[in-house]
Amino acid sequence: MKLRIDIDCTPEEARRFLGLPDVTPLNDALAKEMEERLKAVLATMDPKAAMEAWMPSGFDGLEQLQKMFFAAAGEAGKGAKKGKKT
């Protein structure tokens, strides 16, 4: 036995029907506070410090990552050539 109920309502109507609190003002206040804090941090941060924070090992880490990808691609190419019949 299957029972299917389709309810056509907006999220606001569903929230009221279920008796859930309206957290829209709280969400708006938190989003505004987060935006203000982010702007304040970005205003004081110089680009070099940002790159060091996002990439702790700096560009050396990026070069190591490139080398790893190139080595993996080279190994994959070698494996494909071995399996190829001529």
N, CA, C and O atoms as CSV, one atom per row, in Angstrom:
chain,resi,resn,atom,element,x,y,z
A,1,MET,N,N,0.845,-1.170,0.000
A,1,MET,CA,C,0.000,0.000,0.000
A,1,MET,C,C,0.891,1.233,0.000
A,1,MET,O,O,1.821,1.350,0.797
A,2,LYS,N,N,0.589,2.132,-0.897
A,2,LYS,CA,C,1.324,3.391,-0.958
A,2,LYS,C,C,0.356,4.533,-0.713
A,2,LYS,O,O,-0.780,4.532,-1.187
A,3,LEU,N,N,0.831,5.486,0.028
A,3,LEU,CA,C,0.049,6.674,0.302
A,3,LEU,C,C,0.898,7.870,-0.089
A,3,LEU,O,O,2.026,8.032,0.378
A,4,ARG,N,N,0.352,8.685,-0.933
A,4,ARG,CA,C,1.119,9.835,-1.406
A,4,ARG,C,C,0.315,11.094,-1.130
A,4,ARG,O,O,-0.866,11.189,-1.465
A,5,ILE,N,N,0.986,12.056,-0.511
A,5,ILE,CA,C,0.358,13.332,-0.211
A,5,ILE,C,C,1.225,14.429,-0.819
A,5,ILE,O,O,2.408,14.543,-0.499
A,6,ASP,N,N,0.639,15.224,-1.685
A,6,ASP,CA,C,1.341,16.358,-2.273
A,6,ASP,C,C,0.832,17.628,-1.603
A,6,ASP,O,O,-0.369,17.900,-1.574
A,7,ILE,N,N,1.774,18.398,-1.066
A,7,ILE,CA,C,1.424,19.654,-0.419
A,7,ILE,C,C,2.065,20.776,-1.219
A,7,ILE,O,O,3.281,20.801,-1.411
A,8,ASP,N,N,1.252,21.686,-1.673
A,8,ASP,CA,C,1.746,22.809,-2.461
A,8,ASP,C,C,1.733,24.053,-1.574
A,8,ASP,O,O,0.692,24.675,-1.362
A,9,CYS,N,N,2.915,24.397,-1.064
A,9,CYS,CA,C,3.009,25.580,-0.217
A,9,CYS,C,C,4.416,26.159,-0.337
A,9,CYS,O,O,5.342,25.505,-0.815
A,10,THR,N,N,4.541,27.372,0.099
A,10,THR,CA,C,5.845,28.031,0.085
A,10,THR,C,C,6.620,27.610,1.334
A,10,THR,O,O,6.022,27.120,2.292
A,11,PRO,N,N,7.928,27.794,1.336
A,11,PRO,CA,C,8.694,27.488,2.550
A,11,PRO,C,C,8.202,28.268,3.772
A,11,PRO,O,O,8.209,27.750,4.889
A,12,GLU,N,N,7.776,29.510,3.555
A,12,GLU,CA,C,7.262,30.327,4.650
A,12,GLU,C,C,5.980,29.715,5.220
A,12,GLU,O,O,5.807,29.668,6.438
A,13,GLU,N,N,5.092,29.252,4.358
A,13,GLU,CA,C,3.854,28.618,4.815
A,13,GLU,C,C,4.158,27.312,5.563
A,13,GLU,O,O,3.529,27.022,6.581
A,14,ALA,N,N,5.104,26.538,5.069
A,14,ALA,CA,C,5.470,25.285,5.731
A,14,ALA,C,C,6.071,25.571,7.107
A,14,ALA,O,O,5.772,24.870,8.073
A,15,ARG,N,N,6.917,26.597,7.197
A,15,ARG,CA,C,7.516,26.960,8.481
A,15,ARG,C,C,6.445,27.331,9.498
A,15,ARG,O,O,6.487,26.884,10.644
A,16,ARG,N,N,5.485,28.148,9.076
A,16,ARG,CA,C,4.398,28.547,9.986
A,16,ARG,C,C,3.551,27.342,10.390
A,16,ARG,O,O,3.198,27.196,11.560
A,17,PHE,N,N,3.224,26.484,9.433
A,17,PHE,CA,C,2.391,25.319,9.723
A,17,PHE,C,C,3.058,24.386,10.733
A,17,PHE,O,O,2.397,23.832,11.612
A,18,LEU,N,N,4.378,24.219,10.597
A,18,LEU,CA,C,5.104,23.338,11.505
A,18,LEU,C,C,5.473,24.011,12.828
A,18,LEU,O,O,5.993,23.363,13.737
A,19,GLY,N,N,5.202,25.314,12.930
A,19,GLY,CA,C,5.476,26.033,14.168
A,19,GLY,C,C,6.937,26.355,14.389
A,19,GLY,O,O,7.370,26.554,15.524
A,20,LEU,N,N,7.699,26.409,13.308
A,20,LEU,CA,C,9.125,26.721,13.432
A,20,LEU,C,C,9.330,28.229,13.518
A,20,LEU,O,O,8.564,28.987,12.925
A,21,PRO,N,N,10.344,28.673,14.243
A,21,PRO,CA,C,10.577,30.107,14.391
A,21,PRO,C,C,11.115,30.731,13.102
A,21,PRO,O,O,11.755,30.068,12.286
A,22,ASP,N,N,10.838,32.011,12.946
A,22,ASP,CA,C,11.351,32.753,11.792
A,22,ASP,C,C,12.754,33.247,12.142
A,22,ASP,O,O,12.910,34.128,12.987
A,23,VAL,N,N,13.767,32.684,11.498
A,23,VAL,CA,C,15.153,33.045,11.797
A,23,VAL,C,C,15.735,33.970,10.727
A,23,VAL,O,O,16.950,34.161,10.678
A,24,THR,N,N,14.896,34.539,9.879
A,24,THR,CA,C,15.369,35.425,8.822
A,24,THR,C,C,16.133,36.630,9.384
A,24,THR,O,O,17.217,36.935,8.888
A,25,PRO,N,N,15.607,37.326,10.403
A,25,PRO,CA,C,16.375,38.463,10.941
A,25,PRO,C,C,17.731,38.050,11.502
A,25,PRO,O,O,18.718,38.762,11.323
A,26,LEU,N,N,17.786,36.908,12.178
A,26,LEU,CA,C,19.046,36.414,12.729
A,26,LEU,C,C,20.022,36.082,11.602
A,26,LEU,O,O,21.203,36.422,11.677
A,27,ASN,N,N,19.532,35.425,10.573
A,27,ASN,CA,C,20.377,35.081,9.430
A,27,ASN,C,C,20.914,36.334,8.748
A,27,ASN,O,O,22.090,36.391,8.388
A,28,ASP,N,N,20.059,37.336,8.570
A,28,ASP,CA,C,20.500,38.589,7.946
A,28,ASP,C,C,21.575,39.278,8.783
A,28,ASP,O,O,22.558,39.789,8.246
A,29,ALA,N,N,21.381,39.288,10.104
A,29,ALA,CA,C,22.359,39.929,10.995
A,29,ALA,C,C,23.695,39.193,10.956
A,29,ALA,O,O,24.752,39.824,10.913
A,30,LEU,N,N,23.653,37.863,10.970
A,30,LEU,CA,C,24.889,37.085,10.921
A,30,LEU,C,C,25.619,37.267,9.588
A,30,LEU,O,O,26.844,37.386,9.559
A,31,ALA,N,N,24.875,37.287,8.503
A,31,ALA,CA,C,25.487,37.473,7.188
A,31,ALA,C,C,26.142,38.851,7.094
A,31,ALA,O,O,27.232,38.986,6.538
A,32,LYS,N,N,25.487,39.860,7.631
A,32,LYS,CA,C,26.046,41.220,7.616
A,32,LYS,C,C,27.325,41.282,8.459
A,32,LYS,O,O,28.316,41.879,8.040
A,33,GLU,N,N,27.303,40.669,9.641
A,33,GLU,CA,C,28.481,40.649,10.514
A,33,GLU,C,C,29.649,39.923,9.848
A,33,GLU,O,O,30.789,40.385,9.909
A,34,MET,N,N,29.362,38.789,9.215
A,34,MET,CA,C,30.422,38.044,8.528
A,34,MET,C,C,31.010,38.873,7.388
A,34,MET,O,O,32.225,38.883,7.187
A,35,GLU,N,N,30.160,39.559,6.652
A,35,GLU,CA,C,30.637,40.395,5.546
A,35,GLU,C,C,31.534,41.513,6.065
A,35,GLU,O,O,32.581,41.788,5.480
A,36,GLU,N,N,31.133,42.159,7.161
A,36,GLU,CA,C,31.929,43.251,7.729
A,36,GLU,C,C,33.288,42.743,8.228
A,36,GLU,O,O,34.311,43.394,8.019
A,37,ARG,N,N,33.293,41.589,8.883
A,37,ARG,CA,C,34.555,41.030,9.383
A,37,ARG,C,C,35.476,40.639,8.228
A,37,ARG,O,O,36.684,40.868,8.284
A,38,LEU,N,N,34.903,40.055,7.195
A,38,LEU,CA,C,35.708,39.660,6.039
A,38,LEU,C,C,36.320,40.885,5.367
A,38,LEU,O,O,37.495,40.872,4.998
A,39,LYS,N,N,35.534,41.931,5.210
A,39,LYS,CA,C,36.055,43.164,4.606
A,39,LYS,C,C,37.177,43.749,5.452
A,39,LYS,O,O,38.180,44.219,4.915
A,40,ALA,N,N,37.015,43.724,6.775
A,40,ALA,CA,C,38.043,44.269,7.671
A,40,ALA,C,C,39.337,43.474,7.563
A,40,ALA,O,O,40.420,44.057,7.528
A,41,VAL,N,N,39.234,42.160,7.511
A,41,VAL,CA,C,40.427,41.318,7.410
A,41,VAL,C,C,41.111,41.521,6.065
A,41,VAL,O,O,42.334,41.639,5.998
A,42,LEU,N,N,40.328,41.562,5.002
A,42,LEU,CA,C,40.908,41.736,3.668
A,42,LEU,C,C,41.555,43.110,3.503
A,42,LEU,O,O,42.533,43.253,2.769
A,43,ALA,N,N,41.013,44.114,4.181
A,43,ALA,CA,C,41.583,45.456,4.082
A,43,ALA,C,C,42.955,45.531,4.749
A,43,ALA,O,O,43.807,46.307,4.319
A,44,THR,N,N,43.175,44.735,5.792
A,44,THR,CA,C,44.455,44.785,6.501
A,44,THR,C,C,45.479,43.797,5.944
A,44,THR,O,O,46.658,43.870,6.290
A,45,MET,N,N,45.046,42.884,5.096
A,45,MET,CA,C,45.933,41.836,4.612
A,45,MET,C,C,46.577,42.244,3.289
A,45,MET,O,O,45.893,42.659,2.354
A,46,ASP,N,N,47.889,42.121,3.227
A,46,ASP,CA,C,48.566,42.402,1.967
A,46,ASP,C,C,48.580,41.126,1.116
A,46,ASP,O,O,48.445,40.029,1.659
A,47,PRO,N,N,48.740,41.248,-0.195
A,47,PRO,CA,C,48.668,40.088,-1.086
A,47,PRO,C,C,49.679,38.994,-0.749
A,47,PRO,O,O,49.364,37.808,-0.849
A,48,LYS,N,N,50.889,39.384,-0.351
A,48,LYS,CA,C,51.904,38.385,-0.033
A,48,LYS,C,C,51.482,37.546,1.175
A,48,LYS,O,O,51.638,36.325,1.170
A,49,ALA,N,N,50.954,38.196,2.198
A,49,ALA,CA,C,50.503,37.479,3.391
A,49,ALA,C,C,49.324,36.568,3.050
A,49,ALA,O,O,49.213,35.469,3.594
A,50,ALA,N,N,48.453,37.015,2.162
A,50,ALA,CA,C,47.311,36.193,1.767
A,50,ALA,C,C,47.787,34.933,1.052
A,50,ALA,O,O,47.291,33.838,1.321
A,51,MET,N,N,48.746,35.086,0.146
A,51,MET,CA,C,49.271,33.922,-0.571
A,51,MET,C,C,49.964,32.957,0.392
A,51,MET,O,O,49.839,31.741,0.250
A,52,GLU,N,N,50.688,33.492,1.364
A,52,GLU,CA,C,51.351,32.633,2.345
A,52,GLU,C,C,50.332,31.895,3.210
A,52,GLU,O,O,50.558,30.752,3.606
A,53,ALA,N,N,49.209,32.556,3.500
A,53,ALA,CA,C,48.172,31.911,4.306
A,53,ALA,C,C,47.464,30.818,3.511
A,53,ALA,O,O,47.144,29.758,4.049
A,54,TRP,N,N,47.223,31.078,2.233
A,54,TRP,CA,C,46.492,30.116,1.407
A,54,TRP,C,C,47.392,29.000,0.891
A,54,TRP,O,O,46.934,27.873,0.706
A,55,MET,N,N,48.652,29.300,0.659
A,55,MET,CA,C,49.606,28.312,0.165
A,55,MET,C,C,50.801,28.308,1.102
A,55,MET,O,O,51.796,28.978,0.825
A,56,PRO,N,N,50.733,27.570,2.205
A,56,PRO,CA,C,51.785,27.625,3.224
A,56,PRO,C,C,53.183,27.384,2.685
A,56,PRO,O,O,54.130,28.013,3.156
A,57,SER,N,N,53.344,26.500,1.718
A,57,SER,CA,C,54.683,26.236,1.207
A,57,SER,C,C,55.035,27.172,0.056
A,57,SER,O,O,56.091,27.026,-0.560
A,58,GLY,N,N,54.171,28.119,-0.237
A,58,GLY,CA,C,54.449,29.100,-1.282
A,58,GLY,C,C,54.467,28.491,-2.669
A,58,GLY,O,O,53.814,27.480,-2.930
A,59,PHE,N,N,55.221,29.116,-3.549
A,59,PHE,CA,C,55.263,28.660,-4.927
A,59,PHE,C,C,56.086,27.384,-5.077
A,59,PHE,O,O,55.956,26.679,-6.078
A,60,ASP,N,N,56.921,27.083,-4.102
A,60,ASP,CA,C,57.651,25.812,-4.141
A,60,ASP,C,C,56.669,24.649,-4.131
A,60,ASP,O,O,56.857,23.659,-4.838
A,61,GLY,N,N,55.630,24.777,-3.329
A,61,GLY,CA,C,54.612,23.733,-3.264
A,61,GLY,C,C,53.886,23.581,-4.596
A,61,GLY,O,O,53.556,22.469,-5.006
A,62,LEU,N,N,53.640,24.700,-5.267
A,62,LEU,CA,C,52.981,24.656,-6.566
A,62,LEU,C,C,53.874,23.962,-7.591
A,62,LEU,O,O,53.396,23.163,-8.396
A,63,GLU,N,N,55.164,24.265,-7.560
A,63,GLU,CA,C,56.104,23.615,-8.482
A,63,GLU,C,C,56.174,22.116,-8.209
A,63,GLU,O,O,56.236,21.319,-9.146
A,64,GLN,N,N,56.164,21.727,-6.942
A,64,GLN,CA,C,56.182,20.302,-6.602
A,64,GLN,C,C,54.915,19.614,-7.104
A,64,GLN,O,O,54.968,18.480,-7.581
A,65,LEU,N,N,53.785,20.293,-6.995
A,65,LEU,CA,C,52.527,19.741,-7.476
A,65,LEU,C,C,52.571,19.549,-8.995
A,65,LEU,O,O,52.109,18.529,-9.506
A,66,GLN,N,N,53.129,20.537,-9.719
A,66,GLN,CA,C,53.251,20.414,-11.173
A,66,GLN,C,C,54.146,19.238,-11.545
A,66,GLN,O,O,53.819,18.470,-12.449
A,67,LYS,N,N,55.262,19.096,-10.856
A,67,LYS,CA,C,56.166,17.989,-11.138
A,67,LYS,C,C,55.482,16.647,-10.906
A,67,LYS,O,O,55.663,15.705,-11.679
A,68,MET,N,N,54.698,16.567,-9.839
A,68,MET,CA,C,53.993,15.331,-9.542
A,68,MET,C,C,52.999,15.000,-10.661
A,68,MET,O,O,52.909,13.851,-11.093
A,69,PHE,N,N,52.254,16.008,-11.130
A,69,PHE,CA,C,51.297,15.778,-12.215
A,69,PHE,C,C,52.001,15.367,-13.503
A,69,PHE,O,O,51.541,14.464,-14.202
A,70,PHE,N,N,53.112,16.025,-13.819
A,70,PHE,CA,C,53.849,15.686,-15.041
A,70,PHE,C,C,54.408,14.267,-14.958
A,70,PHE,O,O,54.396,13.534,-15.947
A,71,ALA,N,N,54.896,13.879,-13.782
A,71,ALA,CA,C,55.424,12.528,-13.611
A,71,ALA,C,C,54.307,11.497,-13.759
A,71,ALA,O,O,54.498,10.459,-14.392
A,72,ALA,N,N,53.160,11.777,-13.182
A,72,ALA,CA,C,52.032,10.852,-13.285
A,72,ALA,C,C,51.555,10.754,-14.730
A,72,ALA,O,O,51.221,9.665,-15.197
A,73,ALA,N,N,51.520,11.873,-15.440
A,73,ALA,CA,C,51.100,11.852,-16.838
A,73,ALA,C,C,52.105,11.080,-17.682
A,73,ALA,O,O,51.716,10.350,-18.594
A,74,GLY,N,N,53.393,11.234,-17.387
A,74,GLY,CA,C,54.424,10.498,-18.122
A,74,GLY,C,C,54.313,9.004,-17.905
A,74,GLY,O,O,54.459,8.226,-18.848
A,75,GLU,N,N,54.055,8.595,-16.671
A,75,GLU,CA,C,53.898,7.177,-16.367
A,75,GLU,C,C,52.649,6.611,-17.050
A,75,GLU,O,O,52.657,5.478,-17.532
A,76,ALA,N,N,51.592,7.398,-17.087
A,76,ALA,CA,C,50.373,6.930,-17.749
A,76,ALA,C,C,50.617,6.762,-19.241
A,76,ALA,O,O,50.113,5.822,-19.854
A,77,GLY,N,N,51.391,7.674,-19.826
A,77,GLY,CA,C,51.709,7.576,-21.250
A,77,GLY,C,C,52.567,6.357,-21.555
A,77,GLY,O,O,52.380,5.709,-22.585
A,78,LYS,N,N,53.506,6.041,-20.670
A,78,LYS,CA,C,54.352,4.867,-20.872
A,78,LYS,C,C,53.520,3.588,-20.815
A,78,LYS,O,O,53.725,2.669,-21.607
A,79,GLY,N,N,52.586,3.539,-19.879
A,79,GLY,CA,C,51.735,2.362,-19.750
A,79,GLY,C,C,50.846,2.174,-20.964
A,79,GLY,O,O,50.581,1.043,-21.371
A,80,ALA,N,N,50.385,3.264,-21.543
A,80,ALA,CA,C,49.524,3.181,-22.725
A,80,ALA,C,C,50.319,2.688,-23.918
A,80,ALA,O,O,49.798,1.935,-24.741
A,81,LYS,N,N,51.597,3.107,-24.024
A,81,LYS,CA,C,52.415,2.682,-25.153
A,81,LYS,C,C,52.754,1.190,-25.072
A,81,LYS,O,O,52.828,0.523,-26.103
A,82,LYS,N,N,52.957,0.663,-23.876
A,82,LYS,CA,C,53.292,-0.747,-23.697
A,82,LYS,C,C,52.115,-1.641,-24.106
A,82,LYS,O,O,52.321,-2.711,-24.678
A,83,GLY,N,N,50.916,-1.219,-23.823
A,83,GLY,CA,C,49.745,-2.029,-24.133
A,83,GLY,C,C,49.308,-1.914,-25.579
A,83,GLY,O,O,48.452,-2.677,-26.027
A,84,LYS,N,N,49.884,-0.968,-26.322
A,84,LYS,CA,C,49.498,-0.714,-27.707
A,84,LYS,C,C,50.157,-1.727,-28.642
A,84,LYS,O,O,51.357,-1.982,-28.547
A,85,LYS,N,N,49.354,-2.305,-29.553
A,85,LYS,CA,C,49.903,-3.247,-30.518
A,85,LYS,C,C,50.245,-2.518,-31.794
A,85,LYS,O,O,49.511,-1.629,-32.225
A,86,THR,N,N,51.369,-2.893,-32.406
A,86,THR,CA,C,51.782,-2.256,-33.669
A,86,THR,C,C,51.791,-3.227,-34.813
A,86,THR,O,O,52.114,-2.851,-35.940
